[in-house]
Amino acid sequence: MSNIAKGVPFWRKEQFTPFILLSPAILTLMFVVLLPLLFSLYTSFTGYRLIRPESLYDWVGFRNYERIFSNKNFWIAFGRTILFLTIALNVEFILGLGIALLINRITWGQRTLRTFMMFPMMFSPILVGYQFKFIFNDNIGILNNALQALGLSDGAIPWLVDKYLAMFSILFAEIWMSTSVFAILLLAGLFAMPRDPLEAAKVDGCNAWQVFRHITLPFIMPFAFIAMTIRSLDVARAYDIVDVMTGGGPAGRTELLWTLIARVGYDNSRMGQANAMAYVSILLSILFTYYFFTKLLAARKYMGGAE
Amino acid sequence: MAEIALHNVVKNYGKLEVVHGINLNIEHNEFVVLVGPSGCGKSTTLRMIAGLEEISDGTISIGSEIVNELPPRKRNISMVFQNYALYPHMSVRDNLGFGLKIAKQAPDVIEERVREAADVLGLGDLMDRTPAELSGGQRQRVAMGRAIVRNPQAFLFDEPLSNLDAKLRVQMRTEIKKLHQKVKTTVVYVTHDQVEAMTLADRIVVMKDGYIEQVGSPMEVFNHPVNTFVASFIGSPPMNLIPGAIDGDNIRFSDGAHISVPTRLKDKVRNGQEIIFGFRPDDLTPVGHGINESGQQAPMKLVITLAELLGTETILYTQIAGQEILGKMFDPRDIHPGEELNMNLSLDKAHLFDGATGKSVRLD
């Protein structure tokens, strides 16, 4: 009782209670997220190599960053990732929109189709990669086999070896797997859409295309931006499908940021440099997320209390 | 601006027929109200005129052109929806101008027409807001503005006031009436509210179960209902209807009480005919408190069970032939439940309907 007179210790004061109650979460996050983050940030300023642990204390300042900024391969992988992202998101958006519009028109069997549509999402990306690696294999792949059987091609098309075809094949697998993300979110948007403005637009003189362009599309764009936010994060960290299908080859022609980072970090064991690249690529992800999120907020503004 | 003609119009949903071959001619610049209980086919009829529902059989023409196969955009009509149906992502200005923009009008033409419509409806200050930032009445006004900017052949209103609160509804009702006087155009207006129908219409079309029951001016429909349905649907409080039978010069009710047959309807009925006797609460009044106390009267003593004060008049609840009957007291004094009053029933304005068909005997 005597400490009441002296004043309670600071950790028993009322304003500290929230911090004490939150401390398990705060501590966990610090150990699991913050510390590794700071550690990797630190290593990006060292010449840390996995095979020489003592190099962890080898402070090199901005040399890693200077190196990657002047490294042509890094910039090519960087640009290729952005290209990959742009193509994948756009194609997935258009295909997903098409699927959503079609399914929205169906009155019978809609639930079943919706479930079918989600099947590609249920597989691990690694397995999808293996599946498409088999499909696109130039010797034993079923695609070449089918093309030859149908007489559409007489040679073995090097799907995973040719510079452009390899990129196409990876994109194909990626799009096959994830178009349903767009389809499902856009379908949700179409379900939520009120019918009255569509009819009002018809009476106001719109043909079917104009109704879609001026009424439906603006209404479901927020849903598209949600899908784009999710998918841009997903695609920007693409690694598994690429690694399984081409391993970044042939001759680095399908190298994306994360396959490059993994190669530098683990194969070449230059962890410091790999971490510097990772930080640059995270900036890319943040940029994309921020962009889509601003678009989303802008598009959502009018939807607030509208009936 | 055009007349609209419906000829044997039928609507099926699969095997279910909801509109059974209706005929209706709506004249140039006429304000026609389709009224009826929910499910009577009035909205379906309106949507067929708009082109939002296919016409299963018969023809609809706007102007001189049959529009059965025309999509809504080619019918040159405007529609105001129950839920306003504003475009949520557009400002009020863009909502108003959207139809003109789609019609590829020049920007300065659009701007002028939008400004005119905004002036008529008092939307000037709201032009840059989105629908989410408007109140119900304001949204309703924008919806009407969107209809008038296009200068269409006809306006279609689909229960436009039913989402507004009572006070705003009365106010908007007046505005619609004024708007029609200002912007002379053919109007087809759907409502389930008979007061709206009475106050707005040049002509009322009473519908029930996919049939048109009666077409006529508000006064015609009110004073000369063709059957018991129209009689009970139009007017508030509704008409009193008591079943009985003709017994010589009297109408005899189930409890033995009787009342004289109105003289003007005497040769329309035959002895022994089952009938339904109908009269409006306005015509059953305490002596000295009525509005038409001349002419043929049926005096009676009635016990008041309940009195509802409305200020200028009091609605009296009483019993005739074991049935609850409403009367009115104009220039009222305080009434105590249980009080017995000498009342007059004005037979000149009473109605007789055939007991089997419900049709007014006046029509036989």
Interface residues (C-beta under 8 A of the other chain):
Chain A: P194 D196 P197 E199 A200 A201 K202 V203 D204 G205 C206 N207 Q210 H214 I215 P218 F219 A299 K301 Y302 M303 G304 G305 A306 E307
Chain B: A50 G51 L52 P71 P72 R73 R75 I77 S78 M79 F81 Q82 N83 Y84 A85 L86 Y87 P88 H89 M90 F98 G99 I102 A103 T130 P131 A132 E133 R139 R146 R150 L156
